[in-house]
Amino acid sequence: MIRPVETRAYDPAIRADVDAAVAADLAASLPRLVNRAHEIAASVAYGVHGRKRAGQGETFWQYRPFANGEAAHRIDWRRSARSDQLYVREREWEAAHDYYLWMDCSPSMAFVSSLAQDDKLSRGVMLGFALADVLVRGGERVAALGLTAPISARDVIDRLSRALYERAAETARDDLPPDARLRPRARVVLISDFLCDLDGLSARLRRYADAGASGALLMVIDPSEESFPFSGETMFLDTDGGPAFHAGDARSLRDAYAQRFDAHREAVRETARASGFLFLQHHTDRPAAEAALALAMGLHGVEETL
């Protein structure tokens, strides 16, 4: 016998102020999410910078042969004395970047099925906090988009958590990232289910790109949203307050739903690509550390192409 899939979300017909309910639950769960984020960050091997490019800094990277036309003071005479070749001592590039993180806290993110390990909201916030810690350990500056200025502090998770707590009700209202000012050459990381207006998302990404920003989108997916494991008479609720949909036989909708979901995901991917952003996806039945590592390494790849 197939075990039925159970789901949980906020029903606007029962809870009038869904934004306030999401904000209250998020605030109550923040201490647990902060602890989990520290654990995830500790398991992600990202390195001090991970860039391995020559530049200004103090960390030794490699020796390379001296090239004609370079200043003589760049020669490492101790290394050069061991051979007939002149060598230059290169240091790893250590210029910090500003990363702006946005974790979607809108009502649709509170959805969870019995197939998942966490609801999308908890998983997204955990991953954002963990990524912030990993980036700061690598010498970067991190901000919560629209909430804080970029900082490089060991307690970055606690600071971002405090900012999210203080403005939880505000962040629960919108399923699009804020139109916030960015520093030059910023990196923007958006973590969401992206069940939003794609024209609005595209406009926001173009705004970031026009400001010189690049970055990544991480689409958080509950496994039931992709597999649609429902059958029989089913009532589907819109967590944002839209009309409910009654299906006499949900199984009959599976193929059409799968095509619609795949088309939406590809549209999000194309929207990201058109603005020069990396697109990644993460299913909430998978380990959180897996997504954190993929996101960190994906951002490293973005850096290497700039």
Residue, then its C-alpha position, 0 to 999 in steps of 0.5 A: m500500500i502506498r503511503p499517502v503524502e501529507t503536506r503543511a502550509y498556511d491556509p489563508a481561509i483559516r489564518a487571516d494574517v498569513d504574513a504575520a503567522v509566517a513571521a512569528d514562526l520564523a522568529a520562533s525557529l531562528p535559534r534552531l536555524v542558526n545552530r543548524a547553519h553553523e553545523i552546515a558551514a563547518s562541513v563545507a570545505y571552501g578554503v581561505h579564498g579559493r580563488k587561486r589568482a595572482g594579486q595583492g595579498e599576503t598568502f603565498w600562491q606559487y613561483r613563476p618565471f620572471a618575464n622581460g619588462e617586469a620590475a626587478h624588485r619583484i624577483d625572489w632572489r632566494r628561489s632564483a639562486r637555486s637555478d639558472q632561472l629568475y623567479v617571481r613570488e606570486r601571492e594569492w588575490e585577496a580582494a574582498h567582494d560584497y555579497y548580498l544574500w536574500m532568503d525568500c520568507s513569503p508564505s509559499m516557502a512555508f510549504v512542506s510535505s512528508l517527503a521532505q526533511d525541512d520546509k522550504l523556508s527553514r531550509g532556505v534560511m539555513l542555507g543563507f546563513a551557512l553561506a554567509d559564514v563560509l564567505v566571511r571565513g573566505g575573507e568576503r563581506v556579506a549583507a542581508l539584501g535590503l536589511t544590512a550593510p556588508i560586513s566581515a565579522r565572525d558572528v555574521i550568522d548571529r547578526l543576519s539572524r538578528a536583522l531577519y528577526e527584527r524585520a520578519a513581518e516585512t520580509a514575509r510580505d514579498d516573494l521578490p527580492p528588494d530593489a536595494r542599492l548595491r555596492p560596485r561589482a557586488r555579488v547577489v545570491l537569491i534563495s527562493d522557490f521562485l513561485c513568483d511573477l517571472d516578469g517581476l523577477s526578470a526586471r529585478l535581475r536586470r536592475y542588479a546586472d545594470a548596477g554591475a552585479s552578478g551572482a546566483l539563484l538557488m531554487v528550493i523545491d519540495p520533492s512533492e512539488e516536482s513529483f506531484p504524488f497526489s491522487g483521488e479527490t484533493m483540495f489545493l490551496d493557494t498560500d498567497g490567498g488566491p482561490a482554492f482548486h478542487a480536483g476530483d482525481a488529482r492523479s489525472l493532472r500529473d502529466a499536465y502539472a509536470q509539464r507546467f512545473d518543468a516549463h516554469r523552472e526552465a523559465v527561471r533558469e533562462t531568466a537567470r542566464a539572461s542577466g548573467f546569473l548562475f542557476l542552481q536547484h535544491h530539493t529539501d529531501r537532500p542534505a542541506a550541506e550538499a546545497a551549501l557546497a554546490l552554491a559555494m563552489g558555483l559562486h567560486g566558478v562565477e568568480e573565475t569567469l569574471 
